[in-house]
Amino acid sequence: MVYGRDAIWIIVVKNTANVRPEDLRPLKASLADYPECTPILLYRGRQRLHTEKIWCVPVDEFLGRLHPAQGLTAWLRR
């Protein structure tokens, strides 16, 4: 869990090339406890998805575009 001044992000990393329903379970549980959070699943796939209020983002893309001067919320809008 990452706390920011204006947001809460919950990030799960999976060593898989495909997103499976069971990969989303911990993030769905987090949404139930923290409905204001932004859940993010990082995985080895190639496609960015937004399903059931959960961002599924290729880890290479996430790390390659991450910049210390920008927040995660701005990054997700790209």
C-alpha positions in Angstrom: 0.0 0.0 0.0 1.3 3.4 -1.0 -0.1 6.5 0.6 0.1 9.9 -1.1 -1.1 13.3 0.0 -4.3 12.9 -2.1 -4.6 9.2 -2.8 -4.0 5.6 -1.7 -2.6 3.1 -4.1 -2.5 -0.7 -3.5 0.0 -2.4 -5.8 0.3 -6.2 -6.4 3.0 -7.7 -8.5 2.5 -11.0 -10.3 5.0 -13.0 -12.2 2.5 -13.9 -15.0 2.0 -12.9 -18.6 -1.8 -13.2 -18.3 -4.2 -11.7 -15.8 -6.4 -14.4 -14.2 -9.5 -13.8 -11.9 -7.6 -15.2 -8.9 -4.8 -12.5 -9.5 -7.5 -9.8 -8.8 -8.8 -11.2 -5.6 -6.5 -9.4 -3.2 -7.1 -6.1 -4.9 -10.9 -6.7 -4.8 -10.6 -7.3 -1.1 -8.6 -4.1 -0.7 -11.3 -2.2 -2.6 -13.9 -3.5 -0.1 -11.8 -2.2 2.8 -10.6 1.0 1.1 -13.1 2.0 -1.6 -11.2 5.3 -2.2 -8.0 3.4 -3.2 -6.6 2.9 -6.7 -5.7 -0.8 -7.0 -2.9 -1.7 -9.5 -1.8 -5.1 -10.7 1.7 -5.2 -12.3 2.3 -8.2 -14.5 4.6 -9.4 -17.3 2.0 -9.0 -20.0 1.9 -6.4 -22.8 -1.6 -4.9 -22.5 -2.9 -2.2 -20.1 -6.4 -3.2 -18.8 -8.9 -1.5 -16.5 -11.3 -4.1 -15.2 -13.5 -4.1 -12.2 -12.0 -0.8 -11.0 -8.5 -2.4 -11.1 -5.7 -1.2 -13.3 -3.6 -4.1 -14.8 -0.4 -2.6 -16.1 2.6 -4.3 -17.7 5.5 -3.9 -15.2 7.9 -2.8 -18.0 5.6 0.0 -19.0 5.0 1.0 -15.3 8.7 1.2 -14.4 9.7 2.8 -17.7 7.3 5.7 -17.4 7.5 6.2 -13.7 9.1 9.6 -12.8 9.8 10.9 -9.2 8.4 14.3 -10.1 5.0 12.9 -11.2 2.4 11.2 -9.0 0.9 7.9 -9.8 -2.5 9.4 -10.5 -1.1 11.5 -13.3 0.7 8.5 -14.7 -2.5 6.4 -14.8 -4.3 9.0 -16.9 -1.8 8.6 -19.8 
